[in-house]
Amino acid sequence: MRRKRLLWQLYPSYLLITLVSLLAITLYSSRVIRRFHLEQTMTDLESRAHLIQEDIRERLVAGQPDRTDLLCKELGDKSSTRITVILPDGKVTGDTEKPPAEMDNHAGRPEIIEAMAGGTGSSVRFSHTLGQDVAYVAISVEDGDKIVGVVRTSIPLAAINRAMTDIYLRIAAGGLIVALLVAVVSMFVSRRISRPLEEIKRGAERFARGDLGHKLATTNCWEIAALAETLNRMVAQIEKLENVRRDFVANVSHELRTPITSIKGYVETLLDGAMHSPDDAQRFLQIITIQTNRLGAIIDDLLALSRIEQKAGNAEILLQRGRIKHVLEAAIDASQSKFLESNIQIECFCGQELEALINAPLLEQAVANLIDNACKYSPPGATVQIEASRTETEVIIRVKDHGCGIDQQHLPRIFERFYRVDKARSRKLGGTGLGLAIVKHIAEAHAGRVMVGSIPGRGSTFSICLPAV
Ligand code: ADP
């Protein structure tokens, strides 16, 4: 598709619309003026006919029709009007232009027929006598009830046309000035519309080049300002995501590096001779195994996270109506080794019938992660309660422990990847720092959310809230 600049789409259409309307108005007003002018001329001709009507009547009644010719010639010359006097039988007895004897019988002329019928006749037609278009008005001259003749006044249309040409020229000149004004103003208006868009385009190009620090200026046009603000917000979001990505890469590298450095150190120590001491070799290889398992755990969690993210992004996470109780029991089963190890009591409170739209394996993983944490951060012999209930709008699964708790300041960031309150402790407990991030992603994949409440020294409660069905 051929692309045209906005300016060249707006400007010609503005111009075309105004020029067409200008032309239409000019043509229409010219016609109106012409008609008005013609009507004016007709009334004028009629008044002139009335002015001489009396003189003509006197002569006709006196039986001196011949004397009307002189009058016609004299008055006609003075008033630039052709005056003709016609007798009831159609014979012309007086005319401004010609000797009456040379003229045809006028009984058949439309304006004469109308006047003879007792009124005013008018007609615009070609005159054979003058060889051009002429406007005629005729009135009857009466003596009592009897029509004794007709006075006709006429003027060539050329005179009207001359006047009209003058008016047309003025209208055309006015139109031309207006058209020029319109051309300038619509250029101005088009530019006013297209310029902010061009600025946004230039700004967007800067964004595309990677200059995310640039901000688009807003304008006073609502839609364009909204567009600029949306683009600015979008770029801020991209910037944020870019930072998250950068931090994430740095964090992952750092997290992987620690066990690798440790493994490398012990392997080198072994090669340097420690492998010849069976005790040292045994100890170091055990440490290497632990570090290798940590690497494996980090990578497993990372893969789990990215799978959830990817599937959620492609809307591939299938949600089905399912019983919450089954999910909780499966999660408890999966975490069994953890709580038996530290002698933790698990209590589960969940209605048999409680249901929600869930992806059972994912939700089970999320609850298991919470149970693992509750066990990890509770003293041996403590109790962990798992309960599920529903409100009007949500099904809430709570995992409540009576462990060390979390300081208020950490709560807002606790669900971030690799965020740990106490790094050394988490590592010692085999944590990857990704457990809660996975829980949050799973909750979001269910269109739900996560919450945490904690009192240091007393314990924490983690909640997964899912939309109720
Ligand atoms: P980790 O693998 O380190 O446990 P998580 O993402 O599961 O990573 O948790 C992040 C951090 O949140 C933990 O390092 C820990 O400091 C804190 N945390 C999580 N659960 C609890 C809990 N039940 N009690 C106290 N602190 C917790």
Residues whose N, C-alpha, C, O or C-beta is under 5 A from the ligand:
A	BS01	ADP	N373 A374 Y377 G403 G405 I406 I414 Y419 R420 V421 D422 S426 G431 T432 G433 L434 G435 L436 A437 S460
